[in-house]
Amino acid sequence: MVKSEKEQYKRTLESLIILCSRIADIGEESMRTQALTNCQEAAIVLGEKLEGCTNPIDVRAIEEYRIIKKIEDFCEQVYQCSQDFNAHNVVVLKSLAAELSVLLDNIPRTYRVVFLPYKAAMWDSLESIWRCFAADERCETSVVPIPYFEANRQLNQWDTCYDGYKYPEDVPVVYFQDYLLGDKKPDLVFVHNPFDQHNHVTTVHPAYYSQEIKKHCKKMVYVPYYVNPGFLSDDYNELPLLYRADYIVLQSEKMKETCRQYPYYNRVLPFGSPKFDKVIQLNNAKAAPPKEWNIDMTGRKKILLNTTLTDFLESGEQLMAKLHRFFEKTASMKEIVIIWRPHPLLAGTVKAMRPQFIEQYQQLIDYFNENQVGVLDETADISRAVAATDAYVGSHYSSIMGLYVVCNKPVFCFDSKVIFEPENEPDRKRARAEDVFIMRHELSFFAGYESMEYTFEDFAEDLVGEKLGKVLENQRIAEEGISNNLDGTCGIKVYEYLMNELIQND
């Protein structure tokens, strides 16, 4: 039984024991009757709450110790006292209350754990940890998607969003209004949004800012919704959540070292990333494409196109022009299929920060769909998209690149500001793929970079022709150490460590 509830029930029983001790001293019959009525009502409420327990350990213990039967006996004894008030009946009543208190103590300690995701598309950053806690019957584990808001500068308002209906079927979701942190007082809370009020595009409901969560839980755990080459971004390292979190799960020792100058350094657990757990599992299982794609990809190389917030904010108009030309070209390339996956927050970012481009952005989407260029992937699960595709094309910087790297699939980066037309350069010298794919510096992923000497068409030709073997070999070497527990056990390691902490701290 979770500690907060056991303490609440114990207080009820302690009050009953005290009241039973004082009943014998109440001379006025009406007051004595009222005291007995109070005992009866408190016992009935306690019995109803215990009957409502769903944790298997609680249910078994309540049945084994016949606690509901003892409560019924207590209520029967209250009735006997009301009919025949004497010292013996009062002693029996007090004894039954004391026995209930002892039986309640015998119910094993369990733990209340809650995950508070906001965007369903980012659920993979928590999923493998959740699965471990959900499988442990010592834990009452809940997934509570929280509401959030996206800025709409066109209307000068915040649009309310809720993704609770977008989660996988095997993830039981609890509606946020049915899970009040102040009532539940969980032992562990997992979050993946670090910004609180410090985000002008998307923000979670203020009730779920870290300072509010911290008031109502024993321990708060932050797990980033991104992965990268191995550093904590300068945009994140001063956020209040990192100072408030009791534990911070990062992907590697290298990433932990970038936190050394901060007071939360010793609270960092360099156990890997659940995002890697998920994609490695699906890739090894050769997961089928999402059914929503609904396109025949037999015999074709599948390329995921990723457009990011940074690219759009830095060069929105040029990027859209480049993508339009890119779609024109790839629509006729029958040996590949493009899976276009805009960043989950891109539409919201356009509304919030570049409202002048809303119409143009929608026209680009319409062109993609109407000309059947490929698949516009709006599914929540990026891991399945990675596992089902053969290569990455897109932004120079995105955590999605890391998912392809750990699956040993090639990563090719666009220059979002330049449209390359190799057909207009008759003297062009084509570069070899192994000379183009490099790790530019220690804080970048191993990738190929678009140029006139090696364009997307060159990359597609090498991909279709299975000519990237040396590139992938070099990638494996360059990315060694990108993350701990790349055998898919980050979630297990986090679960084991935190359960041990909970038990020891008790």
C-alpha positions, 0 to 999 in steps of 0.5 A: 500500500502506498505510504500516503494512503496507509498513513491516512488509514492509520490516522483514521484507526488511531482516531477510532482507538482514542474514541473507543477509549473515551466512550466509557467516560461519556455519561450522556446517552445521546452523546455516547450514541453519537460517538458510536455512530461516528465510529460506525461511519468512519469504519464504513468509509475505511472499508469502502476505500480498502475494497476499492484498492486495485493493486494486486499486493493490496488486494491479496493482503486485504483478503489474506488478513480478512480486513474487510471481515474485521471491519464488519466485526467492528461495525457489529460490535458498535451495534452491540455497544449501542444495544447493551453498553457495558465495559466488556463490549467497549473493551472488545470494540477497542480491541478490534480497532487495535487489531485492525491497526496491526493488520493494516501495518502488515500490508506490504509497502507499495509505491505510487509512480506517475508519468506526466507526458504532454506531446504523444509524439514524445512518449518514446522518451519515457516508454521503456521506463514506464513499462518496467514500473508498470510490470512491477506489482509493487508499483501503482503506475499511471500515465497521465497526459497533461494539457498544454498550450500552443501560441497562436500569434494570428489570433493573439491567443494560446490554443489548448491542446490535449494528446491523451487519445493519441497514445498506443492502445497498450498504454492505459491513460488516466485523464488528468482531472482524475489524477490530482497530484495534491491528493495522490502524492506520488512517490515518483513523478517522471516529466520530459518537458523542462521549460515551465514558463520559459517557452514562448511557443508551447507550454504545459499547463501551469499546474504542471510546472516543476515548482508545482509538481515538486510540492506534491511528490516525493521525488521528481525525475527529468528525462529529456525528450531528445537525444544528441551527440552527447552534451546538455544544450546551452538552451537547457542547462539553466532551466529551473527544472534541472535544479529542482529535479531529484534525478536527471536521466542523460544518455552518456557519461560524456553528456553528464560531464557537460553538467560538471559546473552545475549543482545538479551534476551529482543527480545525473544518471547516465543510463542512456535514453528510452528513445534508443531503447524503443528504436533499437527494439523495433529495428531489431524486430524489423517492425512493419510501417505504421498502417496509417502510411497506406502506401505500397513501398515494396522494393523501394528505399524508404527515406525519412525527410525531417524538417525542424523548428530551427531550419524553419525559423532561420530560413523559412522561405528558402526552406519551403522553396527548397522543399517544393523543388525537392518534392518536384524531383522525388515525385518521379523517382520510382525507386525511393519513397519519401516519408515526410515528418515535420517536427511535431511542434512545427505547425504550432511554431509557424502560428506562434513565430512566423504567422506570415508563412502559415498559408505558404506552409499549408500550400506546401503540404497540399502540394505534397499530398496532391502530387502523391510525393510520398507519405506525410507522417503525423503518427505519434511514434517516431521510433516506428518510422525510423525502424521502417525506413532506410535512411534519414534526410533533413536538418543538420541538427535533430535528435532523430539523427541519433535514432538512425545512427544507433540503428546504423542507417545513413544520415544525409543533411540538407542545406536548407538555404541552397537549391542544388541543380547538378544538371546545370553543372556539366563539369561537376565532379561527383564526390565519393560517399565515404569522403562526404560522410564525416563527423564534423566535430565531437558535438555533431553526428556522423553524417553526409552533407549536401553539396554540388559535389554530392547532392541528394540525387547522388545519395539516393543513387548510392542508397538504392545501389547498396553502395554505402557499406564503407560509410556505415562501417565508418559511422559505427566507429565514429559513433562508438560511445554515443550512449550507455546501454545501447542493448536496449536496457536504459529503461531497466537500469533507471527502474532498478536504480530508482526502485532501490532508492525508494526502498532504501529511503523508506 
